[in-house]
Amino acid sequence: MKHSLAIFGEILFDHFPDGTQKLGGAPFNIAWHLQAFHILPLLISGLGDDAPAYKIQAMMSHWGLETTGIQIHPQYPTGKVQVLLEQGEPQFNILPEQAYDFIDARQLPDIAHCKILYHGSLALRHCVARHAFKKLLDYQKPLFIDVNLRSPWWGKREVLHYLQQARWAKLNEEELHLLSPITLSHDLAQKAIALYQLCHLDWLVVTLGKNGALAIGHDKRIYWVKPSKNITVVDTVGAGDGFCALLLLGLLNDWPLAKTLKYAQQFAQKIVQIHGGICEDKSFYTQFYQQILLGNRDFV
């Protein structure tokens, strides 16, 4: 089977204050979305030998996601994150020493046929996973980095190094303020241009929450997209992952940046209207995908 892209990183369960649990992790969410959009992602991650892992494997198989890149590490638990919602915005308590931290370089799948290698910054917090990722770099695939700065699991020097290895990058407004070489100005466009130039990127995309997103591409123009106003937000968990999935879909289909940004914003709006970062109803994706194919209509 030839996969369109390789996705390296965490799989975990988000535990919400009301006792519900939702399968997540940015790499998993993105792979889930892309599979529903008829892309064949190869997800590379680690699970424990426990009940959450069995549930994840069953859900992946049911959804059609390839599992050959999933490693089992019985000595570590399947990933868990405690989520607190403050005025609809998620706050994350990410536990250490989880199975996804121990992705083993000796068990990596072949990614020779993949067009893009995606990874998040959180996935590289542990030296074992970093070593595995370094082995994947031997394939010399163009890199997409999804910046996820979760204290205390990041350092500025390391994240800037990862950005400078990548061709495309996505981050949020707070992360832009933390990483841009311009520190005194509050001008988002100036800060984004400075980071884009520092890291020699092809695309830099900054999500702005309720204010939409901005992006910079080859032509050095700033592209802006605004969200619709008539939506009901359930929670914002996974909105950035939905946004990122559409960015990758655009890259794989050679869409121009402006078109990709528009669709990414529209899909993120769909995600905030559900609980958690993924939907298990395939019609949720089918409707959106058909509307894309049927021609550039605005929809919510």
Secondary structure by P-SEA (a helix, b strand, c coil): ccccbbbbbbbbbbbccccbbbbbcaaaaaaaaaaaacccccccccccccaaaaaaaaaaaaacccccccccccccccbbbbbbbcccbbbbbccccccccccccccccccccccbbbbcccccccaaaaaaaaaaaccccbbbbbcccccccccaaaaaaaaaacccccccaaaaaacccccccccaaaaaaaaaaaacccbbbbbbccccccccccccbbbbbbbbcccccccccaaaaaaaaaaaaaaaacccaaaaaaaaaaaaaaaaaccccccccaaaaaaaaaaaaacccccc
